[in-house]
Amino acid sequence: MTSTTTTPQSATTAVALSGVTKVYGRGANAVLALDGVSLDVAPGEFVCLVGASGCGKSTLLNLVAGLDRVSGGQITLAGDANPGLMFQEPALFPWLTVDANVEVPLKLRRLPRAQRRERVAELLRTVHLADFGRKRPHELSGGMRQRVALARTLALDTPVLLMDEPFGALDAMTRDILHDELERIWSERKLSVLFVTHNVREAARLADRIILLSSRPGRIIYSTEVNIPRPRRIDSPEVAAIAAEVTERLRTEVGRHGQ
Ligand SMILES: Nc1ncnc2c1ncn2[C@@H]1O[C@H](COP(=O)(O)OP(=O)(O)OP(=O)(O)O)[C@@H](O)[C@H]1O
């Protein structure tokens, strides 16, 4: 077994996966979830990962996040920062205000109180929630809660964002607005993003590059650059054309496995 998440500096790669394999369980019950996945994410690149249900997308993200260990191969992150993680559920602390939720990573980083307040205000402005700091999560809409989760993730000051279906539970209009917001923040902060989605249109709307994983065990079977100028519209013909191409590949793959 080789290790995960070492930290050499590299100007050209923010996240590097080399021959990553993941096996859950042992013996007769062993499940090969990922098989020899190699992928480089460049600094400032937005990469979307798509694939059929159960192909190992979340597994891959969890491995990059350091939440689990690879069974083989290696994952390397440039610099020392831990990547920021966002899921479909915002996972906010319900008993804390919005301000206090965003403040959590700043407290963990032991920033002095005055600096924390300044940073929280700045982050809430960034996600357009400047007036909502004193609310509690249950007082907000689903889209607003995801904005708080994004602000909290940005508070880590990490250059790498890992997102697992972050907008999967939102209605189309809210998702559309959050795509614009995420694109703006990604571009302003020059983030490297690894974004998992079932939604190929979302992938074509957001990505510099789309990676398609095979059905289990997950292997990279297709990759395409998305060279559509930004900002993009999810309903544009260019986005639709890329989405159609990826959908066709996905359909072939799912058909091959009789799912
Ligand atoms: N802890 C675990 N123990 C055993 N098998 C697991 C475990 N976690 C995931 N798996 C299996 O590994 C495979 C990949 O799971 P994973 O959740 O990464 O897929 P996914 O592509 O994210 O799926 P979905 O799109 O449905 O969310 C699945 O077959 C899953 O059942």
The ligand as an ORCA input file, in Angstrom:
! r2SCAN-3c Opt
* xyz 0 1
  N     -17.505      2.061      3.057
  C     -17.797      1.284      2.024
  N     -17.772     -0.066      2.141
  C     -18.049     -0.884      1.099
  N     -18.358     -0.428     -0.139
  C     -18.405      0.906     -0.308
  C     -18.139      1.829      0.765
  N     -18.270      3.085      0.275
  C     -18.604      2.952     -1.022
  N     -18.679      1.645     -1.371
  C     -18.993      1.116     -2.711
  O     -18.024      1.627     -3.605
  C     -18.631      2.004     -4.829
  C     -18.364      3.474     -5.115
  O     -19.119      4.262     -4.200
  P     -19.189      5.856     -4.308
  O     -20.106      6.332     -3.232
  O     -17.821      6.402     -4.351
  O     -19.869      6.039     -5.746
  P     -20.485      7.338     -6.409
  O     -20.042      7.331     -7.826
  O     -20.157      8.541     -5.603
  O     -22.039      7.015     -6.302
  P     -23.295      7.991     -6.377
  O     -23.192      8.685     -7.708
  O     -24.470      7.077     -6.315
  O     -23.205      8.925     -5.215
  C     -20.112      1.674     -4.682
  O     -20.350      0.431     -5.263
  C     -20.332      1.613     -3.192
  O     -21.363      0.716     -2.866
*
